[in-house]
Amino acid sequence: MNNSDKVKAKKHLGQHFLNDESVAKNIADTLTLNGYDKVLEIGPGMGVLTKYILEKPVETFVVEIDKESVDYLEKHYPKLNNHIIGEDFLKYNLKKIFNDDQFAIIGNFPYNISTQIVFRALEMRDQIPEFSGMFQKEVAARICEKKGSKTYGILSVLAQAFYDTEYLFTVSEHVFTPPPKVKSGVMRMIRKENYSLPCNEKLFYTVVKSAFNQRRKTMRNSLKSFISEEIKDDEVFNLRPEQLSVEEFIALTQKIEAYAI
């Protein structure tokens, strides 16, 4: 391959092309292949990760917003025939491709939209038993963080409400073209066997977001509009949000729901 054949990384798309084959293979190997036979890679670029996914016994699809990358993939990866979606993952209706089938998500995710990608996957969790890939290190760590940490937050609680999360390994900034200014981290989420919440889901989201949006305050202050007379003396309201586990947030939502103002 000559240099003129390569795709130029575009800053506005947050592109940093992975150029280390061993790292690409390690990311592909995070797929457990349990509970699905289709995989969607987000942002394949020039296919360094794609080639290792294509070796797996799964049907591989890729979604890529960059037209230049789509052209490159069509030219160099004939095995992807009719499996390249030249669209924006955040806006594209994936039912057109997967109907109601189960599929895993993987990718070297653009840092500028990585949290939005996770939230979209959570919305589609009925179809996504597994999600793995590379993020800015701090984001990957935050998704997997447990209570008591300063980085534990909305993303941690919402992801862990439905998935078991695991931080797998750190990746140097020097294996990318162009190199980002931060290290990267690879993590995996495996959907819980029982991933339906025993409380009002919309209220759960609201409680979690309201609490962490004022994380320096106690729950009594950040959630005062939810606190009824019957539960106002509960000691949970003296805590700050990072002190509550996912299970405790669920229990709190159940109490608020039971005594709704």
Order of alpha helices (4+ residues) and beta strands (2+ residues): beta-alpha-beta-alpha-beta-alpha-beta-alpha-beta-alpha-beta-alpha-alpha-beta-beta-beta-alpha-alpha-alpha
